[in-house]
Amino acid sequence: MRKIKIGIMPKEQYRQRTIDIAAGKYIPSRNEPKIWFNSFKAMGEVLNEKNMELIRIIYEKKPDSLTTLARLSKRQLPNVSRTVRTLQAYKLIETERKHKATVPIAKAKNFKVESYDYMLENHA
């Protein structure tokens, strides 16, 4: 089972890290997270209990549409659609168009969270 690594880094440090990557001063390792939040609170707002349950349903049940996902999760379709867009924006899930349906695809159902402290002087 695939596990997604999530990083927590304050916004200003993440911004500096991005600038350093663009300038060639820092090359991220393959093991670094691809998904970042600026605080545990921000991560908790996205990966709350209801959304984790939605990811679990997507991963295990493989619904063929958002309508099916709404039925399986016992949530309203507009709510599911908004949540899917948010999870997709954070690259926690993907969607695929099949016929006229939007099919959600979970990238993983387990996550590993790591806190990072990016210091420019460590990478100069």
Secondary structure, 3 states (H helix, E strand, C coil): CCEEEEEECCHHHHHHHHHHHHCCCCCCCCCCCCEEECCHHHHHHHCCHHHHHHHHHHHHHCCCCHHHHHHHHCCCHHHHHHHHHHHHHCCCEEEEEECCEEEEEECCCEEEEEECCCCHHHCC
